[in-house]
Amino acid sequence: MAGKLLRQIKSPTNKISHNTVYSHALVKFQSSFSVPEAYSFVSCNSKTTSYSKNEGLDFELLFNGYELGNPYFVNRVVSTCAKLGDLYLGKQVHSTIIKLGFNCSVFIGSALVDMYCKCGKIIDARQLFYEMPEKNVVTWNSLFSGYCHMRFYDSAVELFTKMRKAGFYPTPSTISTILGLCSQSDLGELGVQVHGLGIKTGNCSNVVAGTTLIDMYAKCFSVEESRKVFDQMPEKNVITWSSMVSVYAQSHQPDEAIFIAKKMRSMGVKLNEVTYNSLLSSFSSPKYLYSGKQVHGQVVKEGLESNKYLVATLLTMYSECESSEDFYKMCPTISMDDQISWNSVIAGFSRLGNGNEVLDWFIRMRQACIPIDFFTFANVLRATGILSALSEGKQIHALIYKTGYASDVYVQNALISMYSRCGAITDSKQVFSSIKEPDVVSWNSLISGYSQNGYGEEAVELFEKMRGTGIKPNHTTFLSVLSACSHVGFLEKGVQYFNLMRRGDSIDHPSLEHYACMVDLFSRAGHLEEAETFVNSMPIVPGPSVYKALLSACRFHGNVDIAMRSAKSLLELCPNDPATYVLLSSILAQGGHWVDAADVRSLMRERAVENNPGCSWIEGTCWGATESTRCW
């Protein structure tokens, strides 16, 4: 069969019939490359490979018949193998190249190195590279890119150094690739050196290299350094502008992201899906809901509202901005056969604290046969924790085992939190013990679980064990352990941990929540004067949580004087908070100051401050469906 087809190709009067078994491969190859029809016969798609395996396609005969000395044709064949990742066909071509003596060509050799790298055979690529008698900058770039793609970062840096010593100057492609490596592996110092080399060789004026520099400085140094690079770039395209918007979005600076987007439009650069996606992701608090709606309107105006990634980001934005109404409006617009959209809806309801909707959508997702992943499970488990639905949580845990996600650390962390919120601390500990390499979230989840369920001593012991493993505690870790110290009365331990934070050994600086925990720690131990002194000496402006902690302690210890001062400061910050009025009134009444207590209640009515009654429930009464109707 192969011989017959070869004879047809060699005959100038005959053409390949579309009735042959190779017709599909020929048409597909011709649509991808503009080369003569005869060359198209060597198409490197999967169907041609299948026939070449079965029929014994003679590449040497084909090369002898057409353009034997044309390296362009041979390069095309090798490049096609690389593009399709067809290692079997690539090796056949390589052997034919050696037989025909093409292996001495630096161009073909470079193409072969690239082919082996893209097929995942980095060792073969390296061997071929060092066997080549002659190399050019493309050869070096091919192996260098292969190392980076396979995440062999040390080998990539070593090769880059050898390239410079061999006298080759990097191209914009080289600069861009190694800067991307520096971003991914946090090699900031190397990135700065490469930046200097790029300036010296004139490659940093290239828009691709400049865009990669923006990302490198943002990840390895600071947003300010990244902005300097952006401002100094002589040429910018839509990718450059979008990268800068993304940098500000990832650093939680939505105002700057908006400014860059506006400037981008004023310069006549049209925002694309990536730009809008990055800009919308920067709006993560109710403060920026209006800005998010404006960008949403622009997305609709541009006709991009059907883009599934933008729909997912809009759902995330509305849920993080706590806009339930807008979030509900977006839900019917999702693609019903897309996992990303379903996950966005489930995650959104989870953020909004609507556990029932999360479980309902999860059931619908299962019924629609949409694949579920670790992200789905993490959000569903969070919802079951919010509802304290232990029975449903265990059912989901069983499904996690069934679907093979039981060893995923993200899912395991969510399981620890879910069991802790449901009061099943023994199950939380069991899940934690099953994690091979717990990360900081794993430790935080169990420490927080111990603290919330009244196991303060165990929380402190676990924190000390965590420090012994070398894992660096973060803000959440200290918040949980300080809360545990407060509940069990470990005043000295709590002060010790807080001073550890202030020294900067573990985190940058304590937040308002940490100061509130310390006030609560002093207050529960009966040291109200020390607590007030601590508040007055804070290096940051005390927030409502700090004064509320002090005011609550005053109620317990009956200290009216400190309560009055704390309530005054708290009412200046939150004049419409009913809890402050109720607490102060209760403290005054408890101390026998009935007239003053009545005055506080009267002031509350004058200011039209309403006290919404609290509520609680038990599992089984807060659900719209019974356990028997919820099936996974």
N, C-alpha and C positions, 0 to 999 in steps of 0.2 A: 504493500500500500504506500509506504513512505517513498520507495523507489519510483513508483508511478507518478506520484505527485512531484517529485524532484524533476522528472523528465518534463512534466508539464510546465514547470517554472522555467527550465532552461530553454524551452522552445519559445521564440519570440512571437510566434503566431498563436500560441495557445494561452489561455488564461485559466486560473483556478476556478473550477465550477463551484457554485454555492450549494451544490448538492452533495459535495464531499463532506467527510466527517470533520474537516478542518475549517469549514466555512464560518462557523460561529467565532472561532478564535481569530480568523483573518479579519472579519468585520470589526471585532472588538479592538484589535490592535490598531487597525487603520483609524479608528475613531479617536485613539489616544495619541498617535504620533503621525506626523506628516512625512512619511518616507515612501519610497517606491513600493509598488505592490509586491514585487518579488521578495523584498526585505520583510514584508509584513508576515510572510510565512513563519518566520521564527518568532511568533508571538509568545510571550512568556506568561500566559495566564494559566489557570489551573487545568483547563480542558486540554490545552496543548501539552502540558506536562503529563497528563494522564495518558495521552496517546503516545508521547515520546517514550514513556516507560514501557508501554505494551508493544509498540511497533519497532522500537530501536531506531529512533530518528538519527540520521547520519549528519551531524553538524559539520564534520570535516568536509564531506562532499558538498554540502551547501555553501560553506565558505569558499571552497575551491571554485565553485561555479559562479560566485558573484562577489565582485569587489574584494579580491583576496588581499590586496594591500591597503584597503580603506579602513583606517582606524576608527573613523566616525561610525561606520556600520557596526563594528565589533563593540565599540563603546555603547552604542544604542542597545545592543542585545544584553550586555552586562548590566547596564543601568535599569533595563526593564526587569531583569531578575531581582535586582535590589529593591525596586519599587514594589514588586509583588511579594517579596520575601520568599522566593522560590529557591531554596537551597539546592534541591536535587537538580533542577535545570541549570542553576548557576555552576555547580560542579562539573556538569557535562560540558558546558561552554568553556570553563577554565581548562579542562583537559584538552579540548580541541585547540584552544589558544596556544597551549604549550607545544602541541604537535606542529602547529603551523608557524611557530616562531614569533608569535605576537607578544610573548611574555616579557620581552625586553623593552617594550614601549612603556614609558612612564605614564602616559595617559591611560592606557588600558590597565596597567598595574594599579593605578589609583582607583579606577572604577571597580576593580576586583576587591581591593581593600574595603571600599565602601559597601560592596555587596555582602561580603562576609560579616561586616559589622551590623548591617541592617537585618541580616538573617540570624543574628544572635551568636555567631561564631567568632567571638572576639579573639580567641587564641589563634585560630587559623588566620585571622586578619593580621594579627601581630607578627606571626611567623612570615607571612608573605611580605609584610612591610620591611622587615629586617633583611629579607633575601633580595629585595629589589636593588639592582646596581645603581639606579639613579632615582632620586626623589625630587618632587617639587612641592610647593606650598600646599597644593591640593591633596597630595599624598599624606602630608602631615595632618592636615585638617580632617581628612577622612578617618584616620585612626583616632585622632583627638576627639572628634564628635562621637565615635563609637564608644570610647571610654566613658564619656559623659552620659551617653544614653544608657549604658549598662551600670551607671553609678559607681564606676571605678575611679573615684575622685583623686586618690593618691597617685594612681598611674597616669591620670590625665595631667596633673600638675607636673609630674616628673617628665612627661613627654613634651609639655610646653617649654620646660626649661631646656631640654635637649634641642628642641627646634630653634630656640634663640641662640644657643651655642653653635649650632650648625650654620648660622648666618642667615636664616630665613626670617624675614619680617612678617609679622602677623597681618592677615587681611581683616577687613571689617567682620567677616564671618568668624574668624578666630577670636577676635576681641569679644564679640557678642556671645560666643559659646562659653568662653572661660569666665566671663562676667556672670553668666547664668549659673555656672558651677559655683562661683563665690557666693551667690545669693542663696543657693540651696544648701550649702555646707558651712555657711557662716564664716567664710574666709575673707573678712573685711580688709585686712592688711594687704593680702594678695590682690584684692580688687583695686585698692588704691594704687598699687604698683602698676597693675595692668592699665589703669586709667592714665597714669603718667606716660606709659609706653604708647598708648593710643594717641595721646596728644602729640608726642614726639614724632610718630609716624603719620599723623594726620588722619587717623581712622576714626577718631571720636566725633568728627564732624558728620560722619555717616549717621543717618537717622535711626537705623537699626541698632547700631552700637550705643548711640545716645539713649535710646529707649531702655535698653538693658541696663545702662548705668543708673537710670532713675530707680529701677527696681532694686539694684544691688545696694545703693546707698540707703534706701528706705529700710531694707531688711537687716543690713549689717551696721548701720550707724543711726541716722536720724532722718526724720521727714524734712527738716530744714536743709540738710546737705543734699537730699534728693531734689528739693525745689531749686537749689542753686544750679544744679546740673540742667534742670529743665529750662530755667531762665536763660542760661548761656547757650543753649542749642540754637544754631543758626537756622535750622530747618526742622519743622515738626509736621507730622502727619496725624491722622485720626488715632492711630495706635499710641503715639506719644502722648497726646492729650488724654486719651482714655487711661493710660498707665498712671498719669499724675492724679486723675480723679480717683482711681483705685487705691493709690497710696494714701490719700486723705481719708477715704472710706474705711480702709483697714486700720488706720490710726485713730478712728472715731473723731474725725474733725469734719462734720458735715458742712459747716459754714464755708470752709476753704474749698471743699469739693464743689459746692454750688458756685463759688466764685470762679473756679477754673472752668466749669461747664459754661457759665455765662460768657466768659472771655473767649472760650472756644467758638461759641456761636457768633460772637462779634467779629471774629477773625475769618468768618465764612467757612469754618470747618463743620460739617454736618455730624451730629451725634449719631452713633450707631447703637446696635443692641448692647454691645459690651459697655459702652459709656453709660447708657441708661441703667443697665444692671448694676454697675458699680455705684452710681449716684444714688439709686434707690436703696442699696444696701447700707448706705451711711446713715439713713434715718431710722434710729432705733430707740426713740423715746417720744412720748406724747408731745414734747416741745416742737418736734419737726413734722407733725402730722400735716399741717397746712402745706409745707414745702413738698412733702411726699405726694399730696393730692395734685399740686401744680405739675410735678414731673409726670404723674400718671396721665394727666390731661394731655401733655405733650406727646406721650407715648401713643395715646389714642389718635391724636392728630397726625402722627407720622405713619399710622397704620400698622403699628407693631404690637397691638394688644393681643394678637393670637400667638405670639412667640411664647412657647411653654416655659422658657427660662425666665422671661420677664414676668409671666403670670405667677410663677413660684416666688420670685423676689417680691412682687407686690403683696402677695399673701403674707410673706414674712414681715414685710414693712408694716402692714396694717396691724398685725398681731403684736409686734414689738411696740408700736405706738398706742396700743391698747384701744384701738378703734374697732369694737365688735361689729358695729353696723356695717362699716365698709368691708370688713373681713367677710361677713356673711354674704354681701353682694358679690364678692369675687369668687366665692366657692362654686357657683354654677358654671363659671367660665373655664374650669379646668378641663384638660384633656382626660377622658375617662379611661384611656389605655396607656397612661404615662405614669410611671412610678414616682418621678420627681414631683409631679403635681399632687398626687395623693399624699406623699410624705409632707409636703408643704402645708396641706390642709390639716393633717393630724398634728403636726408640730405647732401650727398656729393655735388650734383649739387648746393644746396643752399649755402654751404660754398664757393664754387667756384664762386658764384655770377651769375650763369646761370639760371635766373628765368624762361625763356621759357622752358628749358629742365625739370625743376621741374614740371611745370604745365603739360607738355606732359606726363611725367612718371606717374603723379598722375592720369591723365585721363585713361592711360593704366591700372593702378592698379585697378581703379574702374571697368573698363570693364572686367578685369580678375577675378572680385569678390573676391579680396584679402581684408581681414578685415583691416580697418583703425583705428588708435588709436590716442591718444593725441600727440604722437611723430610725426606722419604723419602730422597732422594739424599744429603743431608748425612750421615745416619746410616749408610747403606749404605757410603758412601765411608770413613767412620771405621772401620767394621768391616774393610774390605779393607786399610786401613792397619795395623790391629792384626795382621792375618794376614800382612802383607807380600805380599799376593796381587796382584802387578803385572798379571798377565794378566787376572784378573777385573776389576781396577780399570780397565783400558783398555776392556774390554767395556762396563762401566757408563758410561764417558766417552762412548763411541759412542752409547749409548742416550740420554744427556743431550742430545747434539746432535739426535738424532732426535725427542725430545719437546719441544725448544724451550727448554730450561733452561740452555743453554750461556752465556748472558749474565747469568744470575742471580748476584749477587755472593756470596750464601751458598753456592751450589753451587761457584762458582769457588774460594772459600776452602777448601772441603772437598777439592777436587781438588788444590790446592797441598799441603795437609797429607798427603793420601794418597800422592802421588808422592814427597814427601820421606821418608815412613816406609818406602817401598819402595826408597829409594836412588836414584830417578830424578830427581835434582835439576835436570837440564836441562829435563825436562818441567814441573817445578814453576815454573821461571823462565819458561817459555813461556806457561803459564796466567796467571801474574802479569802478564806483559806485555800480555795480551789484555784485562785489566780496565780499563775506561774511567776509573773513579774508585775506586781502591783505598781501603778503609777501614783502620782500625787493625788489624783481624783479618787482612786481606790481608798487610800488612807483617809482622805478627807470625809468620804462617805461614811466609813465605819466610825471614825471619831465623832462626827456629827450625830450619827445614830445613837452612839453611847450617851452623848450629852443630852440629846432630846428625850431619851427614855430613862433618864435618871441614873445612869451608870457613870458618874463623874470620875471616880477613881480609875475605872477601866479606860476611860477616854484619855486621862493623863498618862497612864502606863503605855497606851498605844502610841501616844505622841512621842514619848521618850524612845520607844522602839523604832518609830519612823526616823527620828533623828539619827539613830544608830546605823540605819541602812544607807545614809548619805543622800537621801532624797530631800530636796530643799522645800521646806514648808512655804506656803503662800498665804495670802490674806485670809482665805477661807479656813485654812488649817488653824491659824491663830485665833480666828473668831470662834471656832468650835471649842478649842481647848480653853480659851478664856471663859467662855460660857460654862464649860464643865467645872472649872475652878470656882466660879461664882456659886454654882448650885451646891457644891459640896463643902464650900467654905475654905478652900485652899488659897488664903490671901497671899502668903509669901510666894507660893508657886506662881500665882497669877501675876504678881508684880515682877517676878523674875522673867517670865515669858514676855511680858510687855516691854521690859528693858531690853530684852534680846531683839525685839522688833525695832526699837528706837536706835539701837546701835547700827542698824542696817545690815546685820549679818545675814538675814534671811530675805527680807523684803525692803522696799525703798523707804516707806514710812507708814505709820498706823493711819487708818481712816477713821471717820466719825463713828462707825460701828464699833471699832476697837475701843475708842475712848468711852463709848456708852457702856461697853462690857466692863471696863475698869470702874466706872462709876457704880454700876450694879454690884461689882465685887466688893468695893468698899462699903456700900450701903447695906448689903446683906450681912456683912460682918459687924454691923452696928457702928461703923466709923463714918457718920454722916458729915461731921465737920471736915474730915480729911477728903471726903468725896466732893464737898463744895469747893474746898481749896484746890483740888485737882482740876475741877471744871474751870475755875477762874484762872488757872495757870496754863490752860491748853494753848499750844502754839497756833491752832486753827480756831476759827469761829465755831463755838458749840452749836450743834443742830438740835432739832426737836427731840431726837432719840436720846440725846444726853440728858436733857432736862426732864424728859418723861421718866427715865430710869431713876433720877434723883427724887422726883415727885412721888413715884410709886413707893420708894423706900421710906419717904416721910410718912406716908399713910401707915405703913407697917410699924414704924417706931414712934409715931405720934408726935413728930417734930413740926409744930405749926410755923415757926419762924422761917426755917429753911424752905418749907413748903410754899410760903407766901412769896419769897424771893424767886424761887424756881418757877412758880406759876406765872409771875409777872413777866419773866423773860420768855417763857413759853408762849404766852398770849401775844407777845409782840411778834413772835415768829409765825404763830398759827392762830390767828384770832377766831377762826371758825371751827376749831377742833373741839368737838363736844367732850372728848375724854378729859381734857384739862379742867373744864368747868365741873364735871362730875367728880373727878378726883379731889379737887380743892374743896368742893362742898362737903365731901365725905370726911376729909381730914379735919375741917373746921367743926363739923358736927360731932366727930369722934372726940375732939378736945373740949366739947361743951360750948363752943362759940355758935350757938344756934342762929342768932340774928345775922351774923356774918355769912353763915352757910346759906340762909334764905336769900340774902342779898346777891350771892353768887348765882343762885338759881334764877333770880329775877333778871340779872344782867344777861344771863343765857337766853331768856325768853325775849328780852328787848332786842337783842342782836339776831333773833330768829335762828338761833343755832339749834338744830334738831339732833337728838340722840337716837340713832337707829339701834334697836334692840339686837343683841347677838342671837345666834342660833347654833344648834349642834344636832348631829344625827348619829344613828348607828347603822352599821352595814345592813343593807336589805330594805331600808325604808326610804332611802334617798334616790332609789333607782326607778327608772320608768319601766324596767323589765326585770324579771326574776332571773335567778341563776340558770334555770333550765332553758330559758329562751335565748341566752347568750352563748352561742357556740362558735368556736374558732375554726 
